[in-house]
Amino acid sequence: MNRSRRSPYQNANSRSSVSSRSAGAAYGSRPGGGSFYGDRPAGGRGARQSRSSQGEFAMPVSTTPALPAVESFDELDMPKALLSVLTRQGVTTPFPIQGATLPNSLAGRDVLGRGRTGSGKTIAFGLALLARIAGRRAEPRRPLALVLVPTRELAQQVTDALTPFAHAVRLRMAAVVGGMSIGRQAQVLNRGAEVVVATPGRLKDLIQRGDCQLDGVGVTVLDEADQMADMGFLPQVTELLEQVAEGGQTMLFSATLDRNVDRLVRNFLKDPVTHSVDPSAAAVSTMEHHVLHVQNVDKDATIAHIASRDGGVIMFTETRERADALVEDLLANGVKAAALHGGKSQPQRTRTLEQFRTGQVTALIATNVAARGIHVDGLDLVVNLDPPSDHKDYLHRGGRTARAGESGTVVTLVLPNQRRATARMLSTAGITPVTTRVSAGDEDLARITGARVPNGVPVVIADPVVERPRGSAATRRGRRSRPASTGGDARVTVASRDTKGSSGRRRAPRRIALAA
């Protein structure tokens, strides 16, 4: 299907009004209202951060006036069941990106939102998506709404965050990612699911198998669009967007907006309402950034001291081999460590994350597979063991902490020969860190990271058990002999599952804002 769209940058005389883009009678109109609710003022805690637009394009200006932002979810015209879930979770005040975009997305407008991880994008698009299809039932293999994400972990996080809301309005969700049986996922789609959360490759596989078709999708969300482009998914994303229903609603949310994302905006969004929570400014009041200069001979000892801190820490490294080797060293030093990287199966990755969330593992050594889509309540420290070369990787690694207004610290260990390149990368990211020279056992190292001397008593962390596929041994052998498809196997989640949230812990009763 040819889905050629006019550019959002055309002048007002060449553009149709928003009424012609409100997704038609099938989805109705849910206008919002209320008083203005702008971005919250940013304070000044820890290191200073400055705006940086290097490599990013200017946000388009809508030719149709946006509906005013709201200060309370109660001001929105949403199904009462969705509001009840918010109330049960102790949520009353929307984050800026939620208050600004929801009145417009509920009314059927296309939305372009930029905000750092943890700024509330999932709820911003999720409530609108569910409200607009509430009361409808999907035919087998024909979902009504689609959320495209770049990674398995982000797909699961989105599904976990939206499941209680979907359950409240009796909508079925399916999360389609790699690592598990594609046959099970096909069965769920054949029974019918109103909302599909998918990675592009796996969804393409299912469409090619005849297990899914997108011509009934009237609401489409692109979450973390910049990483999908960075990972080479842009051709697949474009192909999938060409297949959704003509005249539907499209929402694009991303932490950064580079030129690749610009192509998606120009081709698939019509006169979008735009809202930006600057990736750096949004974290000023809650996140500290530190560069720690270390010497080569002392780096491993410094890492062991930081990993021995009281509390969880995610440590990022560049390769899976380095992650595995470091875990062995830390376990030998008495640190409860585990690795998370692309060499692990999806069940192993899921169980390792659960071990980290429950405290069975306190130091998670990860490659960029965990840089997006991982949410752990209360995580207050992220360490870059190797400085990332890309400033976007730095921002998304750091986004694992200081989520939903909580405080956090991002530390980068820098060797002498890495100082100049790291300084350039941080400047591009708009970060001005506090720089300190440290070594293992230093008071400054302990003050910044909570580092302690390892106890030296070796520990053992049980490897997550990988579930064997169901069926006969012959069937399992047959599955193993088939070549892997491009999108990996599939993980399926339905909306009736446990609704404690992605962390597995119940939310604090006094929480008043949701930033999933």
ABEGO torsion letter per residue (X at the ends): XBABBBBAABBAAABBBAAAAAGEAAAEBBBBBEBBBBBBBBBBBEBBBBBBABGBBBBBBBABBBBBBBABAAABBBBAAAAAAAAAAGBABBBAAAAAAAAAAAAGBBBBBBBBBGAGAAAAAAAAAAAAABGBBBBBGBBABBBBBABAAAAAAAAAAAAAAAAAAGBBBBBBBBGBBAAAAAAAAAAEBABBBBBAAAAAAAAAAGABBAAABABBBBBGAAAAAAAGAAAAAAAAAAABBBGBBBBBBBABBBAAAAAAAAAABBGBBBBBBBAAAAAAAABBBBBBBBBAAAAAAAAAAAAABBEBBBBBBABAAAAAAAAAAAAAAGBBBBBBBAABBAAAAAAAAAAAAAGABABBBBBAAAABGBBBBGBABBBBABBBABAAAAAAAAAABGBGGBBBBBBBBBBAAAAAAAAAAAAAAGBBBBBBBBBBGBAAAAAAAGBBBBAGBBBBBBBBBBBBBBEBAAAAAAAAABBBBAAEBBBBBBAABBAAEAAGBBBBAABABBAX
